Amino acid sequence: MIRLNNNVFNWFFIALFLLILAGCASKRYVRQAVKYEQAEMYRQAVDNYVFSLRKKFEKNDDARIGLMRAAKRYGDELESKINDAYMALQDNQVVAYFLELQNLQQKTAEFKVDFDVSHKARGQFDEAKIRHLRVTYTKAQEALDKEQFSEAERLFQEVMSIDRNYERAIELHAFAVCEPIYREGRKYFDGRLYRSAYFAFGRLLKVNPTYKDAASLQKESLQYAVLTIAIQPFKQAYAYPFLASEIEQMTKQEFAKQNDPLLKIVSTDYTRRMLEEQRLALQHNLPFDASLVIPIRVFLSGDIKKSVYSVSKINKTERKAFLRYTDKDRQQKFRKVYYLECSQTAHATIQFGYEFIRVENTIVVAADIIEKTYSDKVVYASSEYDQRDLFPGDWGEGRRDTMYTDQARLNSMRQLFDARTVLTEKASFEQNFASVAAMDMFKKIRAYDPEK
């Protein structure tokens, strides 16, 4: 006999369920398509027949035949509109209707349904397209000359949707898209709003990485906008050296992980070291990136206000059990014993205050006081006997001696013997706090916008 595991059965029923759902959905789309056909709404009918075939391609003749019928009628409708627009010299409408006709042809081809476009419609489109492209392209150029960039972008995009390589459409479309962003960035830069300039040039470079001098202007904007942050020694660091070190290290790690280009942790002697490197480079005629010489702009000042850790005494409670043993006659017997159930708790309260201070004017730009309370508890059992031979029990005055052998009670007791016995140490709580403090400080300084 062939045995299939539960996973195979599960996948089988899931596949069957999805197949049934797809079949139901495909039939629902067919019914909807028929209603649209009856109402002479052939475009909507085509769409629903397509939805049906996408849900269920095989053995779906109703949808395929319906698509053939609706596509033919919608195609005739579009060709009639093309002819009317052509006679009325509405070239834009001729082009729009013909593109819709091509789209219909692509939809039907996806499901191997043949659909032909008449030579007459193609001829009318080819003639109207030449005029439409020329008129639209000219309008786009005029809009560009008037610096109506949004309108020019729209018109060049329309030209490219018909003929991507038409004259200079690609080049001028790129100019219409990029130039207003470049001017925005330049306006911010000249107004010394370097942060806004940095982001504006960033948007531009995503569109065109080589547009004018946007790359160098963004680099220069960053040089002025970046907040170089030096961490000063924390107050009370001598009393809490481990916590102070953890907060500083995790703060550096958090800023490095977030990789915000406008926030940079530097050493307190950063500027001096950069100037020294520049001097040495000049002396030895070596290249040096002058943009690295950035003054410290923000000091991070911290104060560890407290870190209190306390541990309770171990609370011990005797619990009753029966001990299994073998007597001298090799008979298995049980006797009453006690084991200890122990519990102990630990508590920690940590408080840390910080300030981000601008160097040039000593203004506090971000600050907070963080306080966290942590607790931990252990509950475990201990015994001089082998826990595998212990069974929970009960006895006493007025009570029958009872030994519990059900698995639930056994598991509950034995889990206590396997439970953790050591409380979380102070250092672990301080590490957790340092991580929280680092994230909080990063969020606070990132929210600071010197231009607002």
PEKA-V115891 format. One record per helix or strand. SS is the DSSP state (H for helix, E for strand). FROM is the first residue (numbers start at 1). TO is the last residue. If there is no record, write none. Layout:
BEGIN
SS;FROM;TO / SS;FROM;TO
END
This chain:
BEGIN
H;6;38 / H;42;55 / H;61;87 / H;91;110 / H;119;145 / H;149;162 / H;169;190 / H;194;207 / H;214;225 / E;227;231 / E;235;235 / H;241;258 / E;263;266 / H;270;283 / H;290;292 / E;298;311 / E;315;326 / E;332;358 / E;364;382 / H;387;389 / E;390;396 / E;399;403 / H;407;418 / H;426;446
END
